[in-house]
Amino acid sequence: MKFPKKIRTHCPKCNAHTEHKVQKESSGQARSNSWGQRQFKRVKAGYGGQPRPKQKGGPKVSDKAVIVLECTECGKKQVRTGPRTTKLQIGE
Ligand SMILES: [Zn+2]
């Protein structure tokens, strides 16, 4: 899906509708290291790894894209969920 480079939307800092630059959120790794996650890592380590079957494919094929909006007037960035697509193209 094509998505415009600039959109006019609400900026919470300016408290008004302003032009925003659109960027894709870079997909980083989840940094969760909660007790459950640590325990799961311990269980998975060593011989006989996977404790229970991996969950495979849900009913939905596409993901909601995450986009970063940057206000051109004050420079405030905000993260938002974008449209539900398999592939997001920004520009044009
Ligand atoms: Zn602003």
PDB file of the backbone (N, CA, C, O) and the ligand in Angstrom, with CONECT records:
HET     ZN  A 101       1
ATOM      1  N   MET A   1       0.830  -1.189   0.000  1.00  0.00           N
ATOM      2  CA  MET A   1       0.000   0.000   0.000  1.00  0.00           C
ATOM      3  C   MET A   1       0.870   1.245   0.000  1.00  0.00           C
ATOM      4  O   MET A   1       1.893   1.300   0.683  1.00  0.00           O
ATOM      5  N   LYS A   2       0.456   2.248  -0.773  1.00  0.00           N
ATOM      6  CA  LYS A   2       1.190   3.508  -0.803  1.00  0.00           C
ATOM      7  C   LYS A   2       0.638   4.452   0.249  1.00  0.00           C
ATOM      8  O   LYS A   2      -0.570   4.539   0.468  1.00  0.00           O
ATOM      9  N   PHE A   3       1.560   5.155   0.893  1.00  0.00           N
ATOM     10  CA  PHE A   3       1.172   6.078   1.953  1.00  0.00           C
ATOM     11  C   PHE A   3       1.879   7.408   1.693  1.00  0.00           C
ATOM     12  O   PHE A   3       3.063   7.408   1.355  1.00  0.00           O
ATOM     13  N   PRO A   4       1.180   8.553   1.842  1.00  0.00           N
ATOM     14  CA  PRO A   4       1.817   9.842   1.526  1.00  0.00           C
ATOM     15  C   PRO A   4       2.980  10.183   2.460  1.00  0.00           C
ATOM     16  O   PRO A   4       3.009   9.773   3.621  1.00  0.00           O
ATOM     17  N   LYS A   5       3.958  10.962   1.908  1.00  0.00           N
ATOM     18  CA  LYS A   5       5.130  11.356   2.693  1.00  0.00           C
ATOM     19  C   LYS A   5       4.772  12.349   3.782  1.00  0.00           C
ATOM     20  O   LYS A   5       5.345  12.335   4.872  1.00  0.00           O
ATOM     21  N   LYS A   6       3.810  13.216   3.469  1.00  0.00           N
ATOM     22  CA  LYS A   6       3.403  14.243   4.431  1.00  0.00           C
ATOM     23  C   LYS A   6       1.896  14.175   4.623  1.00  0.00           C
ATOM     24  O   LYS A   6       1.138  14.032   3.665  1.00  0.00           O
ATOM     25  N   ILE A   7       1.476  14.281   5.883  1.00  0.00           N
ATOM     26  CA  ILE A   7       0.035  14.356   6.129  1.00  0.00           C
ATOM     27  C   ILE A   7      -0.234  15.485   7.116  1.00  0.00           C
ATOM     28  O   ILE A   7       0.634  15.874   7.898  1.00  0.00           O
ATOM     29  N   ARG A   8      -1.442  15.993   7.060  1.00  0.00           N
ATOM     30  CA  ARG A   8      -1.862  17.023   8.017  1.00  0.00           C
ATOM     31  C   ARG A   8      -2.652  16.322   9.114  1.00  0.00           C
ATOM     32  O   ARG A   8      -3.685  15.703   8.862  1.00  0.00           O
ATOM     33  N   THR A   9      -2.141  16.435  10.335  1.00  0.00           N
ATOM     34  CA  THR A   9      -2.836  15.802  11.447  1.00  0.00           C
ATOM     35  C   THR A   9      -2.568  16.572  12.735  1.00  0.00           C
ATOM     36  O   THR A   9      -1.780  17.517  12.765  1.00  0.00           O
ATOM     37  N   HIS A  10      -3.238  16.145  13.783  1.00  0.00           N
ATOM     38  CA  HIS A  10      -3.148  16.876  15.052  1.00  0.00           C
ATOM     39  C   HIS A  10      -1.791  16.682  15.716  1.00  0.00           C
ATOM     40  O   HIS A  10      -1.289  15.560  15.790  1.00  0.00           O
ATOM     41  N   CYS A  11      -1.201  17.761  16.197  1.00  0.00           N
ATOM     42  CA  CYS A  11       0.037  17.705  16.977  1.00  0.00           C
ATOM     43  C   CYS A  11      -0.311  18.048  18.425  1.00  0.00           C
ATOM     44  O   CYS A  11      -0.855  19.119  18.693  1.00  0.00           O
ATOM     45  N   PRO A  12      -0.003  17.149  19.359  1.00  0.00           N
ATOM     46  CA  PRO A  12      -0.368  17.421  20.752  1.00  0.00           C
ATOM     47  C   PRO A  12       0.414  18.578  21.384  1.00  0.00           C
ATOM     48  O   PRO A  12      -0.049  19.199  22.340  1.00  0.00           O
ATOM     49  N   LYS A  13       1.610  18.860  20.836  1.00  0.00           N
ATOM     50  CA  LYS A  13       2.414  19.951  21.410  1.00  0.00           C
ATOM     51  C   LYS A  13       1.914  21.317  20.922  1.00  0.00           C
ATOM     52  O   LYS A  13       1.762  22.254  21.705  1.00  0.00           O
ATOM     53  N   CYS A  14       1.659  21.405  19.599  1.00  0.00           N
ATOM     54  CA  CYS A  14       1.122  22.653  19.053  1.00  0.00           C
ATOM     55  C   CYS A  14      -0.368  22.776  19.348  1.00  0.00           C
ATOM     56  O   CYS A  14      -0.926  23.873  19.300  1.00  0.00           O
ATOM     57  N   ASN A  15      -1.009  21.656  19.651  1.00  0.00           N
ATOM     58  CA  ASN A  15      -2.449  21.576  19.872  1.00  0.00           C
ATOM     59  C   ASN A  15      -3.225  22.125  18.678  1.00  0.00           C
ATOM     60  O   ASN A  15      -4.188  22.876  18.830  1.00  0.00           O
ATOM     61  N   ALA A  16      -2.775  21.726  17.482  1.00  0.00           N
ATOM     62  CA  ALA A  16      -3.428  22.151  16.256  1.00  0.00           C
ATOM     63  C   ALA A  16      -3.074  21.181  15.148  1.00  0.00           C
ATOM     64  O   ALA A  16      -2.166  20.363  15.295  1.00  0.00           O
ATOM     65  N   HIS A  17      -3.791  21.271  14.039  1.00  0.00           N
ATOM     66  CA  HIS A  17      -3.461  20.463  12.877  1.00  0.00           C
ATOM     67  C   HIS A  17      -2.283  21.082  12.151  1.00  0.00           C
ATOM     68  O   HIS A  17      -2.331  22.248  11.761  1.00  0.00           O
ATOM     69  N   THR A  18      -1.222  20.303  11.967  1.00  0.00           N
ATOM     70  CA  THR A  18      -0.040  20.798  11.267  1.00  0.00           C
ATOM     71  C   THR A  18       0.445  19.720  10.304  1.00  0.00           C
ATOM     72  O   THR A  18      -0.016  18.580  10.350  1.00  0.00           O
ATOM     73  N   GLU A  19       1.391  20.097   9.422  1.00  0.00           N
ATOM     74  CA  GLU A  19       2.012  19.142   8.510  1.00  0.00           C
ATOM     75  C   GLU A  19       2.923  18.204   9.301  1.00  0.00           C
ATOM     76  O   GLU A  19       3.648  18.638  10.196  1.00  0.00           O
ATOM     77  N   HIS A  20       2.880  16.942   8.968  1.00  0.00           N
ATOM     78  CA  HIS A  20       3.748  15.963   9.624  1.00  0.00           C
ATOM     79  C   HIS A  20       4.487  15.150   8.576  1.00  0.00           C
ATOM     80  O   HIS A  20       3.906  14.732   7.575  1.00  0.00           O
ATOM     81  N   LYS A  21       5.787  14.926   8.816  1.00  0.00           N
ATOM     82  CA  LYS A  21       6.569  14.013   7.978  1.00  0.00           C
ATOM     83  C   LYS A  21       6.288  12.589   8.428  1.00  0.00           C
ATOM     84  O   LYS A  21       6.200  12.323   9.626  1.00  0.00           O
ATOM     85  N   VAL A  22       6.146  11.682   7.488  1.00  0.00           N
ATOM     86  CA  VAL A  22       5.836  10.292   7.812  1.00  0.00           C
ATOM     87  C   VAL A  22       7.074   9.419   7.611  1.00  0.00           C
ATOM     88  O   VAL A  22       7.720   9.476   6.565  1.00  0.00           O
ATOM     89  N   GLN A  23       7.398   8.612   8.619  1.00  0.00           N
ATOM     90  CA  GLN A  23       8.494   7.657   8.501  1.00  0.00           C
ATOM     91  C   GLN A  23       8.026   6.309   8.992  1.00  0.00           C
ATOM     92  O   GLN A  23       7.119   6.208   9.818  1.00  0.00           O
ATOM     93  N   LYS A  24       8.657   5.278   8.473  1.00  0.00           N
ATOM     94  CA  LYS A  24       8.349   3.939   8.976  1.00  0.00           C
ATOM     95  C   LYS A  24       9.117   3.701  10.267  1.00  0.00           C
ATOM     96  O   LYS A  24      10.267   4.119  10.401  1.00  0.00           O
ATOM     97  N   GLU A  25       8.487   3.039  11.200  1.00  0.00           N
ATOM     98  CA  GLU A  25       9.167   2.651  12.428  1.00  0.00           C
ATOM     99  C   GLU A  25      10.128   1.520  12.104  1.00  0.00           C
ATOM    100  O   GLU A  25       9.742   0.520  11.498  1.00  0.00           O
ATOM    101  N   SER A  26      11.412   1.686  12.519  1.00  0.00           N
ATOM    102  CA  SER A  26      12.367   0.597  12.278  1.00  0.00           C
ATOM    103  C   SER A  26      12.031  -0.558  13.216  1.00  0.00           C
ATOM    104  O   SER A  26      11.779  -0.366  14.406  1.00  0.00           O
ATOM    105  N   SER A  27      12.034  -1.754  12.650  1.00  0.00           N
ATOM    106  CA  SER A  27      11.626  -2.899  13.448  1.00  0.00           C
ATOM    107  C   SER A  27      12.779  -3.378  14.318  1.00  0.00           C
ATOM    108  O   SER A  27      13.692  -4.049  13.837  1.00  0.00           O
ATOM    109  N   GLY A  28      12.735  -3.040  15.574  1.00  0.00           N
ATOM    110  CA  GLY A  28      13.779  -3.448  16.502  1.00  0.00           C
ATOM    111  C   GLY A  28      13.370  -4.719  17.216  1.00  0.00           C
ATOM    112  O   GLY A  28      12.283  -5.249  16.988  1.00  0.00           O
ATOM    113  N   GLN A  29      14.243  -5.206  18.080  1.00  0.00           N
ATOM    114  CA  GLN A  29      13.898  -6.403  18.835  1.00  0.00           C
ATOM    115  C   GLN A  29      13.164  -6.016  20.109  1.00  0.00           C
ATOM    116  O   GLN A  29      13.413  -4.957  20.685  1.00  0.00           O
ATOM    117  N   ALA A  30      12.277  -6.865  20.534  1.00  0.00           N
ATOM    118  CA  ALA A  30      11.564  -6.627  21.780  1.00  0.00           C
ATOM    119  C   ALA A  30      12.552  -6.707  22.939  1.00  0.00           C
ATOM    120  O   ALA A  30      13.364  -7.630  23.016  1.00  0.00           O
ATOM    121  N   ARG A  31      12.473  -5.739  23.826  1.00  0.00           N
ATOM    122  CA  ARG A  31      13.466  -5.685  24.893  1.00  0.00           C
ATOM    123  C   ARG A  31      12.937  -6.260  26.205  1.00  0.00           C
ATOM    124  O   ARG A  31      13.553  -6.111  27.260  1.00  0.00           O
ATOM    125  N   SER A  32      11.777  -6.921  26.115  1.00  0.00           N
ATOM    126  CA  SER A  32      11.159  -7.435  27.335  1.00  0.00           C
ATOM    127  C   SER A  32      12.040  -8.464  28.020  1.00  0.00           C
ATOM    128  O   SER A  32      12.489  -9.413  27.376  1.00  0.00           O
ATOM    129  N   ASN A  33      12.288  -8.304  29.262  1.00  0.00           N
ATOM    130  CA  ASN A  33      13.034  -9.281  30.033  1.00  0.00           C
ATOM    131  C   ASN A  33      12.322  -9.505  31.357  1.00  0.00           C
ATOM    132  O   ASN A  33      12.940  -9.504  32.422  1.00  0.00           O
ATOM    133  N   SER A  34      11.025  -9.694  31.273  1.00  0.00           N
ATOM    134  CA  SER A  34      10.222  -9.892  32.470  1.00  0.00           C
ATOM    135  C   SER A  34      10.505 -11.270  33.061  1.00  0.00           C
ATOM    136  O   SER A  34      11.218 -12.071  32.456  1.00  0.00           O
ATOM    137  N   TRP A  35       9.963 -11.540  34.209  1.00  0.00           N
ATOM    138  CA  TRP A  35      10.209 -12.814  34.882  1.00  0.00           C
ATOM    139  C   TRP A  35       9.809 -13.979  33.987  1.00  0.00           C
ATOM    140  O   TRP A  35      10.538 -14.965  33.877  1.00  0.00           O
ATOM    141  N   GLY A  36       8.651 -13.861  33.352  1.00  0.00           N
ATOM    142  CA  GLY A  36       8.165 -14.916  32.476  1.00  0.00           C
ATOM    143  C   GLY A  36       9.093 -15.169  31.307  1.00  0.00           C
ATOM    144  O   GLY A  36       9.335 -16.315  30.927  1.00  0.00           O
ATOM    145  N   GLN A  37       9.621 -14.069  30.727  1.00  0.00           N
ATOM    146  CA  GLN A  37      10.541 -14.189  29.601  1.00  0.00           C
ATOM    147  C   GLN A  37      11.833 -14.868  30.034  1.00  0.00           C
ATOM    148  O   GLN A  37      12.352 -15.720  29.312  1.00  0.00           O
ATOM    149  N   ARG A  38      12.361 -14.506  31.201  1.00  0.00           N
ATOM    150  CA  ARG A  38      13.613 -15.096  31.699  1.00  0.00           C
ATOM    151  C   ARG A  38      13.430 -16.586  31.945  1.00  0.00           C
ATOM    152  O   ARG A  38      14.302 -17.397  31.633  1.00  0.00           O
ATOM    153  N   GLN A  39      12.269 -16.930  32.515  1.00  0.00           N
ATOM    154  CA  GLN A  39      11.975 -18.335  32.798  1.00  0.00           C
ATOM    155  C   GLN A  39      11.879 -19.133  31.499  1.00  0.00           C
ATOM    156  O   GLN A  39      12.393 -20.247  31.394  1.00  0.00           O
ATOM    157  N   PHE A  40      11.206 -18.535  30.514  1.00  0.00           N
ATOM    158  CA  PHE A  40      11.030 -19.194  29.220  1.00  0.00           C
ATOM    159  C   PHE A  40      12.384 -19.448  28.565  1.00  0.00           C
ATOM    160  O   PHE A  40      12.603 -20.517  27.994  1.00  0.00           O
ATOM    161  N   LYS A  41      13.312 -18.458  28.644  1.00  0.00           N
ATOM    162  CA  LYS A  41      14.658 -18.612  28.098  1.00  0.00           C
ATOM    163  C   LYS A  41      15.373 -19.775  28.774  1.00  0.00           C
ATOM    164  O   LYS A  41      16.041 -20.573  28.116  1.00  0.00           O
ATOM    165  N   ARG A  42      15.226 -19.864  30.094  1.00  0.00           N
ATOM    166  CA  ARG A  42      15.886 -20.924  30.850  1.00  0.00           C
ATOM    167  C   ARG A  42      15.354 -22.293  30.412  1.00  0.00           C
ATOM    168  O   ARG A  42      16.114 -23.248  30.254  1.00  0.00           O
ATOM    169  N   VAL A  43      14.049 -22.365  30.223  1.00  0.00           N
ATOM    170  CA  VAL A  43      13.421 -23.626  29.810  1.00  0.00           C
ATOM    171  C   VAL A  43      13.886 -24.022  28.417  1.00  0.00           C
ATOM    172  O   VAL A  43      14.121 -25.197  28.136  1.00  0.00           O
ATOM    173  N   LYS A  44      14.017 -23.007  27.533  1.00  0.00           N
ATOM    174  CA  LYS A  44      14.389 -23.279  26.147  1.00  0.00           C
ATOM    175  C   LYS A  44      15.862 -23.654  25.982  1.00  0.00           C
ATOM    176  O   LYS A  44      16.235 -24.325  25.020  1.00  0.00           O
ATOM    177  N   ALA A  45      16.693 -23.215  26.930  1.00  0.00           N
ATOM    178  CA  ALA A  45      18.130 -23.463  26.812  1.00  0.00           C
ATOM    179  C   ALA A  45      18.421 -24.959  26.930  1.00  0.00           C
ATOM    180  O   ALA A  45      17.681 -25.700  27.578  1.00  0.00           O
ATOM    181  N   GLY A  46      19.511 -25.388  26.293  1.00  0.00           N
ATOM    182  CA  GLY A  46      19.974 -26.766  26.430  1.00  0.00           C
ATOM    183  C   GLY A  46      19.220 -27.746  25.557  1.00  0.00           C
ATOM    184  O   GLY A  46      18.623 -27.378  24.545  1.00  0.00           O
ATOM    185  N   TYR A  47      19.260 -28.989  25.967  1.00  0.00           N
ATOM    186  CA  TYR A  47      18.687 -30.068  25.162  1.00  0.00           C
ATOM    187  C   TYR A  47      17.168 -30.100  25.335  1.00  0.00           C
ATOM    188  O   TYR A  47      16.657 -29.876  26.433  1.00  0.00           O
ATOM    189  N   GLY A  48      16.448 -30.381  24.235  1.00  0.00           N
ATOM    190  CA  GLY A  48      14.985 -30.507  24.303  1.00  0.00           C
ATOM    191  C   GLY A  48      14.305 -29.169  24.455  1.00  0.00           C
ATOM    192  O   GLY A  48      13.519 -28.949  25.377  1.00  0.00           O
ATOM    193  N   GLY A  49      14.620 -28.284  23.540  1.00  0.00           N
ATOM    194  CA  GLY A  49      14.248 -26.870  23.622  1.00  0.00           C
ATOM    195  C   GLY A  49      12.798 -26.499  23.815  1.00  0.00           C
ATOM    196  O   GLY A  49      12.398 -26.126  24.918  1.00  0.00           O
ATOM    197  N   GLN A  50      11.999 -26.594  22.762  1.00  0.00           N
ATOM    198  CA  GLN A  50      10.660 -26.003  22.777  1.00  0.00           C
ATOM    199  C   GLN A  50       9.731 -26.705  23.782  1.00  0.00           C
ATOM    200  O   GLN A  50       9.419 -27.881  23.592  1.00  0.00           O
ATOM    201  N   PRO A  51       9.288 -26.028  24.833  1.00  0.00           N
ATOM    202  CA  PRO A  51       8.453 -26.676  25.839  1.00  0.00           C
ATOM    203  C   PRO A  51       7.023 -26.945  25.367  1.00  0.00           C
ATOM    204  O   PRO A  51       6.399 -27.911  25.805  1.00  0.00           O
ATOM    205  N   ARG A  52       6.518 -26.121  24.502  1.00  0.00           N
ATOM    206  CA  ARG A  52       5.164 -26.342  23.983  1.00  0.00           C
ATOM    207  C   ARG A  52       5.145 -25.898  22.517  1.00  0.00           C
ATOM    208  O   ARG A  52       5.959 -25.065  22.120  1.00  0.00           O
ATOM    209  N   PRO A  53       4.236 -26.436  21.715  1.00  0.00           N
ATOM    210  CA  PRO A  53       4.289 -26.128  20.282  1.00  0.00           C
ATOM    211  C   PRO A  53       4.183 -24.639  19.988  1.00  0.00           C
ATOM    212  O   PRO A  53       3.469 -23.905  20.672  1.00  0.00           O
ATOM    213  N   LYS A  54       4.903 -24.208  18.961  1.00  0.00           N
ATOM    214  CA  LYS A  54       4.865 -22.804  18.548  1.00  0.00           C
ATOM    215  C   LYS A  54       3.497 -22.501  17.968  1.00  0.00           C
ATOM    216  O   LYS A  54       2.915 -23.316  17.252  1.00  0.00           O
ATOM    217  N   GLN A  55       2.992 -21.318  18.287  1.00  0.00           N
ATOM    218  CA  GLN A  55       1.729 -20.871  17.703  1.00  0.00           C
ATOM    219  C   GLN A  55       1.986 -20.491  16.260  1.00  0.00           C
ATOM    220  O   GLN A  55       2.897 -19.721  15.958  1.00  0.00           O
ATOM    221  N   LYS A  56       1.175 -21.040  15.375  1.00  0.00           N
ATOM    222  CA  LYS A  56       1.378 -20.711  13.960  1.00  0.00           C
ATOM    223  C   LYS A  56       0.186 -19.949  13.429  1.00  0.00           C
ATOM    224  O   LYS A  56      -0.955 -20.138  13.852  1.00  0.00           O
ATOM    225  N   GLY A  57       0.501 -19.067  12.470  1.00  0.00           N
ATOM    226  CA  GLY A  57      -0.427 -18.241  11.711  1.00  0.00           C
ATOM    227  C   GLY A  57      -1.836 -18.039  12.265  1.00  0.00           C
ATOM    228  O   GLY A  57      -2.630 -18.979  12.319  1.00  0.00           O
ATOM    229  N   GLY A  58      -2.131 -16.842  12.665  1.00  0.00           N
ATOM    230  CA  GLY A  58      -3.483 -16.532  13.108  1.00  0.00           C
ATOM    231  C   GLY A  58      -4.396 -16.315  11.921  1.00  0.00           C
ATOM    232  O   GLY A  58      -3.993 -16.566  10.786  1.00  0.00           O
ATOM    233  N   PRO A  59      -5.614 -15.858  12.150  1.00  0.00           N
ATOM    234  CA  PRO A  59      -6.534 -15.633  11.040  1.00  0.00           C
ATOM    235  C   PRO A  59      -6.136 -14.465  10.141  1.00  0.00           C
ATOM    236  O   PRO A  59      -6.542 -14.408   8.981  1.00  0.00           O
ATOM    237  N   LYS A  60      -5.326 -13.514  10.684  1.00  0.00           N
ATOM    238  CA  LYS A  60      -4.987 -12.327   9.893  1.00  0.00           C
ATOM    239  C   LYS A  60      -3.663 -12.526   9.163  1.00  0.00           C
ATOM    240  O   LYS A  60      -2.701 -13.058   9.717  1.00  0.00           O
ATOM    241  N   VAL A  61      -3.636 -12.085   7.902  1.00  0.00           N
ATOM    242  CA  VAL A  61      -2.446 -12.245   7.071  1.00  0.00           C
ATOM    243  C   VAL A  61      -1.557 -11.009   7.178  1.00  0.00           C
ATOM    244  O   VAL A  61      -0.332 -11.115   7.130  1.00  0.00           O
ATOM    245  N   SER A  62      -2.174  -9.842   7.324  1.00  0.00           N
ATOM    246  CA  SER A  62      -1.418  -8.591   7.332  1.00  0.00           C
ATOM    247  C   SER A  62      -1.261  -8.062   8.752  1.00  0.00           C
ATOM    248  O   SER A  62      -2.010  -8.420   9.661  1.00  0.00           O
ATOM    249  N   ASP A  63      -0.248  -7.186   8.915  1.00  0.00           N
ATOM    250  CA  ASP A  63      -0.028  -6.539  10.218  1.00  0.00           C
ATOM    251  C   ASP A  63      -0.359  -5.068  10.099  1.00  0.00           C
ATOM    252  O   ASP A  63      -0.345  -4.501   9.007  1.00  0.00           O
ATOM    253  N   LYS A  64      -0.657  -4.457  11.232  1.00  0.00           N
ATOM    254  CA  LYS A  64      -0.809  -3.009  11.240  1.00  0.00           C
ATOM    255  C   LYS A  64       0.575  -2.386  11.253  1.00  0.00           C
ATOM    256  O   LYS A  64       1.375  -2.653  12.150  1.00  0.00           O
ATOM    257  N   ALA A  65       0.855  -1.563  10.265  1.00  0.00           N
ATOM    258  CA  ALA A  65       2.159  -0.923  10.169  1.00  0.00           C
ATOM    259  C   ALA A  65       2.288   0.135  11.258  1.00  0.00           C
ATOM    260  O   ALA A  65       1.307   0.775  11.638  1.00  0.00           O
ATOM    261  N   VAL A  66       3.517   0.312  11.758  1.00  0.00           N
ATOM    262  CA  VAL A  66       3.764   1.352  12.746  1.00  0.00           C
ATOM    263  C   VAL A  66       4.475   2.496  12.054  1.00  0.00           C
ATOM    264  O   VAL A  66       5.503   2.289  11.409  1.00  0.00           O
ATOM    265  N   ILE A  67       3.936   3.709  12.182  1.00  0.00           N
ATOM    266  CA  ILE A  67       4.549   4.864  11.534  1.00  0.00           C
ATOM    267  C   ILE A  67       4.930   5.913  12.576  1.00  0.00           C
ATOM    268  O   ILE A  67       4.305   6.021  13.631  1.00  0.00           O
ATOM    269  N   VAL A  68       5.974   6.686  12.253  1.00  0.00           N
ATOM    270  CA  VAL A  68       6.405   7.776  13.124  1.00  0.00           C
ATOM    271  C   VAL A  68       6.076   9.081  12.418  1.00  0.00           C
ATOM    272  O   VAL A  68       6.482   9.295  11.276  1.00  0.00           O
ATOM    273  N   LEU A  69       5.344   9.946  13.095  1.00  0.00           N
ATOM    274  CA  LEU A  69       4.983  11.244  12.535  1.00  0.00           C
ATOM    275  C   LEU A  69       5.820  12.320  13.212  1.00  0.00           C
ATOM    276  O   LEU A  69       5.924  12.365  14.438  1.00  0.00           O
ATOM    277  N   GLU A  70       6.426  13.203  12.379  1.00  0.00           N
ATOM    278  CA  GLU A  70       7.219  14.287  12.936  1.00  0.00           C
ATOM    279  C   GLU A  70       6.605  15.605  12.523  1.00  0.00           C
ATOM    280  O   GLU A  70       6.439  15.882  11.335  1.00  0.00           O
ATOM    281  N   CYS A  71       6.270  16.412  13.508  1.00  0.00           N
ATOM    282  CA  CYS A  71       5.669  17.725  13.245  1.00  0.00           C
ATOM    283  C   CYS A  71       6.710  18.627  12.601  1.00  0.00           C
ATOM    284  O   CYS A  71       7.831  18.734  13.098  1.00  0.00           O
ATOM    285  N   THR A  72       6.345  19.284  11.488  1.00  0.00           N
ATOM    286  CA  THR A  72       7.314  20.138  10.808  1.00  0.00           C
ATOM    287  C   THR A  72       7.458  21.492  11.510  1.00  0.00           C
ATOM    288  O   THR A  72       8.387  22.242  11.211  1.00  0.00           O
ATOM    289  N   GLU A  73       6.567  21.807  12.421  1.00  0.00           N
ATOM    290  CA  GLU A  73       6.642  23.116  13.083  1.00  0.00           C
ATOM    291  C   GLU A  73       7.411  23.069  14.400  1.00  0.00           C
ATOM    292  O   GLU A  73       8.219  23.955  14.677  1.00  0.00           O
ATOM    293  N   CYS A  74       7.164  22.036  15.218  1.00  0.00           N
ATOM    294  CA  CYS A  74       7.865  21.981  16.498  1.00  0.00           C
ATOM    295  C   CYS A  74       8.824  20.795  16.590  1.00  0.00           C
ATOM    296  O   CYS A  74       9.632  20.727  17.516  1.00  0.00           O
ATOM    297  N   GLY A  75       8.744  19.862  15.643  1.00  0.00           N
ATOM    298  CA  GLY A  75       9.664  18.734  15.646  1.00  0.00           C
ATOM    299  C   GLY A  75       9.277  17.596  16.563  1.00  0.00           C
ATOM    300  O   GLY A  75      10.039  16.644  16.736  1.00  0.00           O
ATOM    301  N   LYS A  76       8.095  17.687  17.154  1.00  0.00           N
ATOM    302  CA  LYS A  76       7.619  16.621  18.051  1.00  0.00           C
ATOM    303  C   LYS A  76       7.335  15.353  17.252  1.00  0.00           C
ATOM    304  O   LYS A  76       6.700  15.394  16.198  1.00  0.00           O
ATOM    305  N   LYS A  77       7.820  14.221  17.777  1.00  0.00           N
ATOM    306  CA  LYS A  77       7.565  12.947  17.105  1.00  0.00           C
ATOM    307  C   LYS A  77       6.503  12.175  17.852  1.00  0.00           C
ATOM    308  O   LYS A  77       6.450  12.191  19.082  1.00  0.00           O
ATOM    309  N   GLN A  78       5.663  11.504  17.102  1.00  0.00           N
ATOM    310  CA  GLN A  78       4.680  10.628  17.729  1.00  0.00           C
ATOM    311  C   GLN A  78       4.571   9.331  16.943  1.00  0.00           C
ATOM    312  O   GLN A  78       4.652   9.315  15.715  1.00  0.00           O
ATOM    313  N   VAL A  79       4.387   8.251  17.678  1.00  0.00           N
ATOM    314  CA  VAL A  79       4.288   6.927  17.070  1.00  0.00           C
ATOM    315  C   VAL A  79       2.823   6.555  16.962  1.00  0.00           C
ATOM    316  O   VAL A  79       2.052   6.738  17.904  1.00  0.00           O
ATOM    317  N   ARG A  80       2.450   6.036  15.815  1.00  0.00           N
ATOM    318  CA  ARG A  80       1.059   5.712  15.585  1.00  0.00           C
ATOM    319  C   ARG A  80       0.949   4.410  14.792  1.00  0.00           C
ATOM    320  O   ARG A  80       1.855   4.062  14.034  1.00  0.00           O
ATOM    321  N   THR A  81      -0.147   3.702  14.965  1.00  0.00           N
ATOM    322  CA  THR A  81      -0.367   2.533  14.120  1.00  0.00           C
ATOM    323  C   THR A  81      -0.997   3.004  12.828  1.00  0.00           C
ATOM    324  O   THR A  81      -1.945   3.790  12.834  1.00  0.00           O
ATOM    325  N   GLY A  82      -0.467   2.522  11.727  1.00  0.00           N
ATOM    326  CA  GLY A  82      -0.930   2.911  10.411  1.00  0.00           C
ATOM    327  C   GLY A  82      -1.960   1.931   9.893  1.00  0.00           C
ATOM    328  O   GLY A  82      -2.614   1.235  10.670  1.00  0.00           O
ATOM    329  N   PRO A  83      -2.101   1.878   8.583  1.00  0.00           N
ATOM    330  CA  PRO A  83      -3.077   0.983   7.970  1.00  0.00           C
ATOM    331  C   PRO A  83      -2.632  -0.471   8.064  1.00  0.00           C
ATOM    332  O   PRO A  83      -1.451  -0.764   8.248  1.00  0.00           O
ATOM    333  N   ARG A  84      -3.587  -1.364   7.936  1.00  0.00           N
ATOM    334  CA  ARG A  84      -3.305  -2.795   7.965  1.00  0.00           C
ATOM    335  C   ARG A  84      -2.934  -3.266   6.558  1.00  0.00           C
ATOM    336  O   ARG A  84      -3.801  -3.409   5.696  1.00  0.00           O
ATOM    337  N   THR A  85      -1.642  -3.504   6.336  1.00  0.00           N
ATOM    338  CA  THR A  85      -1.191  -3.978   5.026  1.00  0.00           C
ATOM    339  C   THR A  85      -0.069  -4.986   5.201  1.00  0.00           C
ATOM    340  O   THR A  85       0.500  -5.130   6.283  1.00  0.00           O
ATOM    341  N   THR A  86       0.237  -5.683   4.105  1.00  0.00           N
ATOM    342  CA  THR A  86       1.376  -6.593   4.139  1.00  0.00           C
ATOM    343  C   THR A  86       2.667  -5.836   3.881  1.00  0.00           C
ATOM    344  O   THR A  86       3.724  -6.204   4.393  1.00  0.00           O
ATOM    345  N   LYS A  87       2.579  -4.769   3.079  1.00  0.00           N
ATOM    346  CA  LYS A  87       3.772  -4.006   2.725  1.00  0.00           C
ATOM    347  C   LYS A  87       3.395  -2.534   2.626  1.00  0.00           C
ATOM    348  O   LYS A  87       2.452  -2.168   1.925  1.00  0.00           O
ATOM    349  N   LEU A  88       4.147  -1.693   3.341  1.00  0.00           N
ATOM    350  CA  LEU A  88       3.844  -0.259   3.341  1.00  0.00           C
ATOM    351  C   LEU A  88       4.913   0.501   2.579  1.00  0.00           C
ATOM    352  O   LEU A  88       6.099   0.399   2.892  1.00  0.00           O
ATOM    353  N   GLN A  89       4.491   1.272   1.570  1.00  0.00           N
ATOM    354  CA  GLN A  89       5.408   2.110   0.805  1.00  0.00           C
ATOM    355  C   GLN A  89       5.115   3.548   1.155  1.00  0.00           C
ATOM    356  O   GLN A  89       3.976   4.000   1.040  1.00  0.00           O
ATOM    357  N   ILE A  90       6.159   4.289   1.592  1.00  0.00           N
ATOM    358  CA  ILE A  90       5.950   5.703   1.902  1.00  0.00           C
ATOM    359  C   ILE A  90       6.506   6.543   0.766  1.00  0.00           C
ATOM    360  O   ILE A  90       7.637   6.337   0.326  1.00  0.00           O
ATOM    361  N   GLY A  91       5.709   7.488   0.296  1.00  0.00           N
ATOM    362  CA  GLY A  91       6.102   8.355  -0.801  1.00  0.00           C
ATOM    363  C   GLY A  91       5.099   8.284  -1.937  1.00  0.00           C
ATOM    364  O   GLY A  91       4.208   7.435  -1.947  1.00  0.00           O
ATOM    365  N   GLU A  92       5.255   9.179  -2.885  1.00  0.00           N
ATOM    366  CA  GLU A  92       4.387   9.342  -4.070  1.00  0.00           C
ATOM    367  C   GLU A  92       3.033   9.942  -3.742  1.00  0.00           C
ATOM    368  O   GLU A  92       2.209  10.133  -4.637  1.00  0.00           O
TER     369      GLU A  92
HETATM  370 ZN    ZN A 101       3.851  20.534  16.565  1.00  0.00          ZN2+
END
